[in-house]
Amino acid sequence: MSERLLVLVRHGQSEWNLKNLFTGWKDPDLTEQGVKEAIDAGRRLKALGLTFDKGFTSDLVRAQDTMKLMLKELGQEDLPVSRDLALNERHYGDLCGLNKDDARQKWGAEQVHLWRRSYDVQPPGGESLKDTVARVLPYYNQEILPAVLRGERVLVAAHGNSLRALVMVLDRLTPETIPSMELATGVPLVYRLKADSTVESKLVLTA
């Protein structure tokens, strides 16, 4: 009987997370803390006795490095990993690289909150969460979910918003409830799916 395992991990803290900057598709490295978070995530997965058959990550180095660090802890550095920009973070457009406090001063706290937390309002030149969902879900349905349903144990290292798109489907959240849902950096979400692709169980591996 297949366990249909899917583990989602938001990358460890990046240099721009630390500086409170809108990151989006910009490509900063992990901080020292982010490296530690990724290693700890790998150790928690190993402590559960989990191993994987396939990995998926984004086109951005902070997610790729998180994947590499986890796999090193798992002793699976040769695991096949697919990279695709479909799993990239939400694109923040003109906000990319700006300090969030500076953005609030420029556009007002209410407007910035709307850009960050609404489901379908786009920041200037960027993607809404709805746009991100529309980008991520086809890739999930075409590449990730079929692997899980075949019985492959799948590890995904990606980003807060691209993973929120997946959690929205898995946890059956709505456009009204998904904006308030946060994903912590470096905390694995361990899903086991039923044969019909719905969730059989979910475990959050906090430290």
N, C-alpha and C positions, 0 to 999 in steps of 0.2 A: 504494500500500500504506500503510495507516494505521500510525502509530507507536504509537498507544495509550499516550500518555504520562500518567503520574500522579506528581505531585511532592507530597510531604508535608513540612511544615515546622512544628516546634514553635515557638511564639512566642518572641520574645526575652525576656531576663531581665525579670521584673516586680519592682515594689517589694517585694512580699511574698516572692518568691524570695530577694531580697537579705537580707531580715530573717529568713529561715529560718522563715516562718510557713506553716501549712497554708492553702492558698488556696481550692481547690475552686471554687465558684460565686461567690465574692466577686470584686470587679471592680477590682483595682488597675491602675494604668497601668504602662507600660514604664519601666524606669530608663534613664539615659543610655546605659549599656552595652547594654541591651536594644534601644534604638533603633539603636545601631551594629550589633548582631548582625543585625537585620532588614535594614538597608541592605546589609550585607555579603552576606547570603543572596541578595538581589536581584542584586547585582553578580556573584556566582558563577554564578547562573542565566543572566544576560546573557552572561557570558564563554563559556558553552557554546552560545550562540546560540539559547537556548530562548525561545519565546513561547507564550502560552496563549490558549485560547478561552473558558475559564470558570473561576471561582474559587468555593471553598466555605470558609466560616469559621464560627466559633461565635457565640454570642450575647454574648460577653465581649470587652471593649474591647482587652485585650492581644493577642488573636488578630487582631481586626479591624485594629488599628494596624499589626501586623506585616505583614498582607496589603497595606495601603495603602503602606507603606514599600517593600516588595518591588516592587509594581507601578509605583511612581514610578521606581525604578531601571531597570525594564524598559521604561519609556515606554509603559505600558499602564494608565494611571490610569482609563480608561473601561471597563475589563474588567467584564462582568457578574459580580457576586459574590452568591452565595446565603448568607444567614446563618441558622443554625438551632441551637437549644439542644441538639439531638441530638449536636452536636459539642463541647458544653461539657466542661470538665474533670470528672473524677470528683468527686462531691459528698462532701466529708469530714464532713458532719454536724456533730456537736458539736465536732469538732476545728478547724473553720474559724476562722481568725484566731488560733489558738494557736501559740505558739512551739514548735517540735518538741522542743527540750530541756526546756521546761516540761512538755510532754505526757509525756515520758519520766519526769520526776520524779513526776508525778501518778499515772500508770498503770503505770509500769515499762517499761524498755527493751524487754523481750521482747514485751509486749502491743502496744506501739506499732509495733514491727517487724512483728508479725503483721498489724496493721491496714494497714500501708503496703505490705507485700510479699507477703502471701498472695493467692491468686487469688479466694477465695470468702468470706473473713471480712469482715463489714461493721464499720466504726467506728460508734460510737453515733449513730444518726440519719442515717447516711450510706450510700454505695454501696460495695460491693466492686468489684474490677476486673471480676469476672464480671458484675455489674450494669451496669457501664459498657459492656462488650462487648455486652450484650443491648440497650442503648440505641443504640449507635453503628452496629452492623452492619446493622440494617434500613434505616437512612438511607443507608448506603453502597450497599447492594444496590439500593435504589429510586431513588436520585438520582445518586450519584457514579459508580458502576461503569457504568451504562448510557451515561452521557456519554462515558466513556473508550472503551468498546467501539464507540461510534459514530464514533470517531476524533477526538473533541474532546480537546484538550490541557488537562489539568486541574491546577490548583494548589490545594492545601488548606493553610490555616494554622489550626492548632488547638492542642491541649494534650498534655502528656506522656502522660496515660492514655487520652484519646480516640484519640490516634494509635497508642498501643500496641495498642489493640483492632484497628486496621486492619493494623498490622504483624504481629500474631498470625496473621491470615488470610493475608496476602500471603507471609510468610516461613514459613508452616506451623509455627508454634510451638505448644506445648502448654500447658495450665494449669500444668504443672510447670516449663517453661522461660521462660514470659513474665514471671513476677514479677522475675526478675533482669535483664531487658533494660531498659537506660536509653536515653532519647533526649535528646541535648544540645539546648540552646536555640539556635535560629537556624541549624541545620544541615540543609539540604535532603536528602531521600531521593528520588532520581530512579528511578522504576520505569518500565519498559516491559513491557506485558502482552501475552500471547498472546491469540488470538481466544477461547480457552476461559476467559479471565480469570486464568489462572495467570501467574506472573512469568517473563518472558523474560530480563530483566536488571535489576540494581539497582546504583545508584551513590550513594555517600555523599559529599556535597560538603563535606568539612571544609575549614577555612580553610587 
